[in-house]
């Protein structure tokens, strides 16, 4: 059976459906008896979904920051 550390190494391939059947079987056996890994996998999947949704509509870019504000921020950083 896979250890928790080994499971993490295969997590992306598992979620992408790219694990060979034999490895997938070992992976799922581990998940069946390891609630912490199930929780970790769920948070991993949520993070992937959030990342995809954040980048989904690249046309909705934030408004351009006024140049005066950029200069003021840069000057304040340099003063520190």
Helices and strands as residue ranges (DSSP letters): H 4-15, H 21-32, H 35-55, H 67-79
